[in-house]
Amino acid sequence: MTGPVRTHFSEALGHTPSDKRLEVLRRVAETGSISLAARDAGISHKAAWQAIDTLSNLSGQTLVERTVGGGARTTPKALQPLARCCVESSSP
């Protein structure tokens, strides 16, 4: 019997870090706002939250937290999928 198949974020989400879900995560890290991240990524606020939920489910970790006053911030765990995806996609 073989072990479980592991999938990298880039394989699960698409081929490049330009996947909208990863773009939303990057934009939240930069702006501290789901609304701004959604606008910058060209998607709805609801789609941005769905993207974050998908990434959180794939990672098994909370990647974005709401902050007092209506903002949002990425957790330290959010940097791992971003770094992993960007390194994987830039490899030859």
Stockholm file with secondary structure:
# STOCKHOLM 1.0

chainA/1-92         MTGPVRTHFSEALGHTPSDKRLEVLRRVAETGSISLAARDAGISHKAAWQAIDTLSNLSGQTLVERTVGGGARTTPKALQPLARCCVESSSP
#=GR chainA/1-92 SS CCCCCCCCHHHHHCSSTTSHHHHHHHHHHHHSCHHHHHHHHTSCHHHHHHHHHHHHHHHTSCCEEECTTSCEEECGGGHHHHHHHHHHHHCC
#=GC SS_cons        CCCCCCCCHHHHHCSSTTSHHHHHHHHHHHHSCHHHHHHHHTSCHHHHHHHHHHHHHHHTSCCEEECTTSCEEECGGGHHHHHHHHHHHHCC
//
